[in-house]
């Protein structure tokens, strides 16, 4: 059995995942079951596209339910660093050669709590900005080997 790793989530991301789990285990599961029953009543299942589609959707839903259960069981609510310091759960504004970009630093599971792109702390840029402060200029090596410098324009906790 694979070792389950801790998932760092903001409280908002955790709450949204719990809400999604409740929806998928409740009304959405019931809706799919109803579609399967309706399609089954139509007769020959081997050529029933509605039945096949509903069964496929049921499998995807159950898979997502299992994924959410594991993630929530292994979740740790992170405390984002104070404003001005970059860390897990920070909303970071970067200046790259005059182009301003806004990211959230953390696991991709944070995407449920934000409309911003999420960058991993283990990525080249993520590890370079981790711990940086507003105004710091940091550099990292892109996958092609080129050194890239970015300025941390702002860092604040993701709300």
C-alpha positions, 0 to 999 in steps of 0.5 A, spaced: 500 500 500 502 506 498 504 511 503 499 517 504 502 524 504 499 530 508 495 535 504 496 542 506 490 546 505 487 552 507 481 552 511 477 555 505 479 549 500 478 544 506 471 546 507 470 546 499 472 539 499 468 537 504 462 540 501 463 537 494 464 530 498 457 531 501 454 533 494 457 527 491 455 522 496 448 525 497 444 528 491 449 527 485 449 520 487 442 519 487 441 523 481 446 518 477 442 512 480 436 515 478 438 515 471 441 508 471 434 506 473 431 510 468 435 507 463 435 500 465 427 500 465 428 502 457 430 494 456 436 492 452 442 494 456 447 492 451 445 497 446 443 503 451 447 509 450 444 512 456 445 506 461 452 506 459 453 513 460 450 513 467 454 507 469 461 511 467 459 517 470 457 513 476 464 510 476 467 517 475 463 519 481 465 514 486 472 515 484 472 522 486 468 520 492 474 516 494 479 521 492 476 526 496 475 522 502 483 520 502 485 527 501 480 530 507 483 524 511 490 526 510 489 534 510 492 539 514 490 546 515 496 550 513 497 557 516 499 561 511 505 566 513 504 573 515 503 578 509 510 580 506 513 573 506 512 568 501 510 561 504 505 555 503 498 558 502 501 565 500 497 569 494 504 572 491 504 577 485 511 577 481 514 581 476 517 577 471 521 582 466 515 587 467 510 582 466 506 582 473 503 575 475 499 573 480 499 565 483 498 561 489 504 557 492 501 551 495 499 544 492 494 543 486 489 541 491 488 549 493 485 550 486 478 549 489 479 555 493 482 560 488 481 562 481 489 564 481 494 559 478 497 555 483 505 553 483 508 548 487 513 549 492 517 544 489 517 547 482 523 551 480 520 558 481 516 555 487 522 553 491 526 560 489 520 564 492 519 560 498 521 564 504 522 571 500 519 577 502 516 583 498 521 587 494 526 581 494 529 579 487 530 572 486 532 567 481 531 560 479 533 556 473 528 554 468 527 547 465 531 549 459 537 551 464 536 559 463 536 563 469 530 567 470 530 573 475 523 575 478 521 580 483 516 579 489 511 585 488 506 582 494 505 576 498 499 575 503 495 570 505 490 566 501 483 568 504 
